[in-house]
Amino acid sequence: LRDFLLVYNRMTELCFRHCVCNLNYRLLTGREESCLDSCAARLVRANHRLMGAYVGLVPALLQRRAAEHGTPAGPSGLPASPEPAPGPA
């Protein structure tokens, strides 16, 4: 959630600085509004592409890291959890 909010705040700041040039009016002009729409859409598409690439690369990265450390990877690509210690539960 924190990362999402950081990305959202950064996107808002970038688009506002790029598109809004006159702070003398309460409402956005049509030009500012269309600029903000296209700016936000561009950044959202870029974020989706980056997240898609990240999701595609993470399992292989986790398996490689697990192999380097000698721990077997679980079915999700994450290192398998250690067996519980014997004794009373």
Backbone bond lengths (Angstrom), bond angles and torsions (degrees), N, CA, C in turn:
res aa  C-N    CA-C-N  psi(-1)  N-CA   C-N-CA  omega(-1)  CA-C   N-CA-C  phi
1 L - - - 1.453 - - 1.530 109.93 -
2 R 1.328 115.76 -40.86 1.463 119.56 -179.83 1.529 110.59 -61.92
3 D 1.338 116.97 -44.87 1.467 120.50 179.57 1.520 110.89 -62.82
4 F 1.338 116.73 -41.19 1.460 120.08 178.15 1.524 110.39 -60.05
5 L 1.325 116.98 -45.32 1.466 120.42 -179.53 1.525 111.86 -65.46
6 L 1.318 117.09 -36.70 1.469 119.85 177.29 1.529 110.77 -64.47
7 V 1.333 116.55 -43.70 1.464 120.53 178.47 1.524 110.35 -63.97
8 Y 1.317 116.76 -44.07 1.461 121.40 -179.78 1.529 110.67 -62.07
9 N 1.333 117.15 -45.71 1.463 120.15 179.88 1.521 111.75 -64.83
10 R 1.312 116.91 -40.49 1.473 120.84 178.55 1.535 110.14 -64.52
11 M 1.327 116.91 -43.53 1.457 120.87 179.06 1.530 110.27 -62.01
12 T 1.320 117.20 -43.81 1.459 121.59 179.45 1.522 110.58 -60.73
13 E 1.304 116.43 -45.41 1.464 120.37 -179.42 1.526 111.88 -64.43
14 L 1.331 117.00 -44.70 1.461 120.54 179.76 1.526 111.74 -61.16
15 C 1.311 116.45 -47.96 1.464 119.97 -178.23 1.528 111.09 -67.80
16 F 1.305 118.01 -38.87 1.465 120.49 179.22 1.522 110.08 -63.09
17 R 1.319 117.09 -47.37 1.470 120.48 -179.72 1.524 111.76 -63.42
18 H 1.329 115.95 -35.26 1.461 120.27 -177.96 1.534 112.07 -75.93
19 C 1.314 117.41 -36.40 1.466 120.38 -168.73 1.524 115.72 -104.26
20 V 1.301 118.44 -31.01 1.471 120.46 -174.53 1.522 108.78 -98.02
21 C 1.327 115.11 114.18 1.464 118.70 -176.91 1.529 112.66 -114.64
22 N 1.316 118.22 -11.27 1.461 120.47 -177.74 1.521 109.05 -128.42
23 L 1.329 116.47 114.48 1.464 120.78 -178.24 1.528 112.05 -99.92
24 N 1.326 117.13 17.54 1.462 120.91 -178.16 1.530 113.34 -82.00
25 Y 1.332 116.79 -10.32 1.460 120.21 -176.24 1.522 109.97 -120.94
26 R 1.311 114.77 148.82 1.462 120.75 -178.98 1.533 111.60 -70.82
27 L 1.313 117.76 -38.36 1.463 122.72 -177.19 1.518 111.07 -100.69
28 L 1.329 114.77 156.83 1.460 120.16 176.42 1.520 110.25 -76.00
29 T 1.317 116.00 149.22 1.461 119.42 172.35 1.529 107.72 -78.37
30 G 1.307 117.01 165.68 1.459 120.73 178.25 1.514 111.57 -60.43
31 R 1.313 116.36 -38.60 1.466 120.91 179.84 1.533 110.42 -65.88
32 E 1.322 117.44 -44.10 1.465 121.02 178.71 1.529 111.14 -63.57
33 E 1.321 115.91 -41.57 1.458 119.90 -179.52 1.526 111.88 -63.89
34 S 1.329 117.08 -44.68 1.465 119.18 179.38 1.525 110.82 -67.96
35 C 1.325 117.49 -35.11 1.464 121.12 176.35 1.527 110.38 -63.45
36 L 1.325 116.96 -45.17 1.463 120.88 179.09 1.528 111.58 -63.27
37 D 1.334 116.74 -41.18 1.472 120.22 178.23 1.520 111.12 -60.51
38 S 1.326 116.94 -47.37 1.464 119.53 -177.99 1.526 111.43 -70.36
39 C 1.328 117.07 -36.65 1.459 120.61 178.31 1.528 110.60 -63.32
40 A 1.310 117.46 -48.39 1.465 121.66 179.86 1.525 110.48 -63.15
41 A 1.326 117.43 -42.31 1.467 120.43 179.77 1.527 110.61 -62.88
42 R 1.313 117.08 -41.86 1.463 121.63 178.83 1.536 110.75 -61.21
43 L 1.321 116.30 -46.57 1.460 119.67 -178.53 1.528 112.27 -69.30
44 V 1.319 117.89 -35.96 1.466 120.66 176.93 1.530 110.38 -65.45
45 R 1.338 117.24 -43.68 1.474 120.26 177.03 1.522 111.01 -60.83
46 A 1.322 116.90 -43.40 1.462 120.76 179.34 1.529 110.16 -63.14
47 N 1.323 117.00 -42.05 1.462 120.47 178.91 1.527 110.98 -63.90
48 H 1.324 117.72 -40.78 1.467 120.58 178.27 1.521 111.10 -63.44
49 R 1.339 116.62 -41.13 1.464 119.75 178.65 1.522 110.87 -64.25
50 L 1.337 116.75 -42.88 1.464 120.13 178.76 1.525 111.45 -63.59
51 M 1.330 116.57 -42.91 1.458 119.46 179.91 1.528 111.15 -66.43
52 G 1.336 117.09 -36.29 1.461 120.20 176.50 1.518 111.34 -62.84
53 A 1.320 116.92 -42.71 1.463 120.63 177.59 1.527 110.35 -65.73
54 Y 1.316 117.00 -40.75 1.458 121.79 179.70 1.528 110.72 -62.41
55 V 1.318 116.87 -46.42 1.464 121.31 179.70 1.525 110.32 -62.51
56 G 1.323 117.21 -35.25 1.457 120.20 178.96 1.516 113.49 -72.52
57 L 1.329 118.09 -29.04 1.459 121.25 -176.44 1.525 114.46 -92.69
58 V 1.306 117.95 -25.68 1.461 121.06 -173.49 1.535 113.16 -61.45
59 P 1.338 121.46 -45.84 1.475 118.84 -178.98 1.532 112.43 -57.83
60 A 1.326 118.03 -42.92 1.462 120.40 179.47 1.530 110.65 -65.65
61 L 1.309 117.07 -39.76 1.461 121.47 178.49 1.532 110.81 -63.58
62 L 1.322 116.74 -44.03 1.462 120.26 179.27 1.528 111.91 -65.72
63 Q 1.330 117.04 -38.65 1.460 119.88 178.03 1.523 110.53 -66.10
64 R 1.319 117.21 -41.59 1.457 120.63 179.11 1.534 110.10 -64.56
65 R 1.315 116.77 -42.84 1.465 120.73 179.09 1.530 110.49 -63.76
66 A 1.335 116.37 -40.69 1.465 120.16 178.58 1.528 110.21 -64.56
67 A 1.331 117.00 -39.87 1.461 120.41 179.38 1.524 111.09 -66.11
68 E 1.316 117.91 -37.08 1.463 121.31 178.61 1.525 111.37 -65.92
69 H 1.318 116.62 -33.28 1.454 120.37 -179.02 1.526 112.23 -92.33
70 G 1.319 117.06 -3.21 1.454 120.96 176.98 1.504 114.78 76.82
71 T 1.329 118.28 18.32 1.458 120.37 177.32 1.516 108.50 -104.43
72 P 1.322 117.51 137.09 1.470 119.33 178.84 1.524 110.74 -68.94
73 A 1.302 115.45 141.65 1.469 120.52 178.12 1.514 109.36 -85.85
74 G 1.313 116.37 141.82 1.454 121.76 177.05 1.509 110.58 -77.53
75 P 1.337 119.20 -178.65 1.459 122.33 -177.92 1.527 113.51 -63.64
76 S 1.322 118.38 -26.00 1.463 120.19 -179.06 1.519 111.57 -87.92
77 G 1.332 117.73 1.65 1.448 120.60 -176.97 1.514 112.55 92.33
78 L 1.335 116.53 -10.30 1.453 120.79 178.44 1.515 108.92 -83.28
79 P 1.313 117.90 151.67 1.465 118.57 176.82 1.531 110.22 -58.15
80 A 1.318 115.10 139.97 1.455 120.25 -179.29 1.521 109.15 -65.95
81 S 1.328 115.56 144.48 1.460 118.94 179.77 1.517 108.66 -73.40
82 P 1.335 116.81 145.30 1.478 119.14 -179.31 1.521 110.01 -66.83
83 E 1.315 114.94 153.92 1.448 121.03 178.18 1.526 108.93 -66.61
84 P 1.329 118.01 142.51 1.463 119.41 178.03 1.516 110.99 -65.41
85 A 1.310 116.27 147.04 1.449 120.96 179.51 1.525 109.50 -68.96
86 P 1.349 116.61 141.46 1.467 117.86 178.39 1.521 110.04 -68.27
87 G 1.291 115.14 148.98 1.448 119.72 179.01 1.509 110.15 142.92
88 P 1.330 116.99 -175.58 1.474 118.97 -179.48 1.513 111.28 -65.72
89 A 1.322 115.99 140.99 1.450 120.90 -178.86 1.484 112.59 -92.94
